[in-house]
Every structure is written in C-alpha cells, then in structure tokens.
Amino acid sequence: QPLSTPSQKSKPSDLAYIVYTSGSTGHPKGVLQNHQNLLHRVLTRTNTRHLCAADRLTHLTAGTSNAITNACLALLNGATLVSFDAREEGPAALARWLASEEVSICRIGVPLFRRLCENLTGNENLSELRLIELTSDTIRRSDIDLFKKRFSRKTILITALSSTETGLLTECFLDHDSNIDDDDAPVGYPVEDKEIRILDDNGNEAGVNEIGEITV
C-alpha cells in the first residue's frame, strides 16, 4: 500500500500534547502546548546548537516535556535519537554506551550527570561528544568542575533555565576556560523571541529591590 497524505491538517494553534507536571506545588497539573510552541522550542535549540542530520542525541527520560522536545529535535532535523534506560542499566553502562553510540549531544539530568562522572574511567572514547546540556535541577559550580575534569576541551557545557509551561527561557554556554565565581552556575541570557520581565501588582515593571512576579 502506497503512503497517502493525511487528510487532517494541523494549525499552529492546535493542541500538540499534554504533559503533567507538579512544578513547585506538589500537585500534578496538565500543561497544554500547541504546535507553534513546540516548533519554537525546536527552532531555538536547532539554531543555538547548530543541530544537523549528522548529530546523535540522547533520549534518557520519558513522560516529560524534555522527552518530547528531544524526540522532535531529532526528527525535525533528520538527526538520530538514541535511547538508554539509565534506571535499568546504570551509570557505568551509560558511560560505555555514550562512547559506543558516538553520541554528539547529550541532554542529561543533573543527578544522573553526577553519577555518570563518578563512573567515567578516562578510557572512554567520547571524541564525538560536542555538547552536554544539563537539565532538571540546580547546577552547581562543582558540576562545572566535574565537567572540566571528566570531558575534553572540545566539549561545550550548556546550562539553562526552563519550565514546562514556558519552555526554554535562558541558556549559557560554558567551556574549560569559563570561570564561575558563585556556588550556583549562571543560567545565562534570555533566548531569542523570549522577553522576561518582573512586574508589580499593577502590571508595571518592578524597580530595583522591589517585589514582583516573573512574567514571560
């Protein structure tokens, strides 16, 4: 049977997916995202990371907005998405897997990144790894130190700030020459097409030392 073009067409405002998150409340809620928002997330990362069909991306999480973005990043750029079950296989196997799969972009949660670094022997061939993006938790200066100790100078580390509702907000690219003075790693600067402001109760921009709400 030859493939046919689907009869139903999606508009940018149509619902693409629903993902459940508890955020900081502890109470799960469904976050709705349309096609336009999803495509914008992919476009932003494609442009800043110079993604192409030759890239091989990790797929280490399931059931989150990161997992959805990962899949679309690979599919919409013609790249390869390689999957690994870290809970089942463990961080030692992850170190070997990154080398054997010749991963070029590794998006990984901070806790798993720390365990990965503990299990790197220095004998792994990670020459294809050009980007590591840390997600899902606060990034410390000690994590940057681990990155410098365990990975080559050709690899770039990305720190970022994002939420399920708004997607990627800020990002920062670090290398072996980057100096971090504070205990927490910088989250960087707003990504393209995102405006982040602190507004008071009247919707006006809050001044220095004034309390306000972060709006995107």
Secondary structure as UniProt FT lines:
FT   TURN            12..13
FT   STRAND          15..21
FT   TURN            23..26
FT   STRAND          29..34
FT   HELIX           35..49
FT   TURN            53..54
FT   STRAND          56..59
FT   HELIX           65..75
FT   TURN            76..78
FT   STRAND          80..83
FT   HELIX           86..89
FT   HELIX           91..100
FT   TURN            101..102
FT   STRAND          105..109
FT   HELIX           110..119
FT   TURN            127..128
FT   STRAND          131..135
FT   HELIX           141..150
FT   TURN            153..154
FT   STRAND          156..163
FT   TURN            164..166
FT   STRAND          167..174
FT   TURN            176..177
FT   STRAND          189..190
FT   TURN            192..193
FT   STRAND          197..199
FT   TURN            201..202
FT   TURN            208..209
FT   STRAND          213..215
//
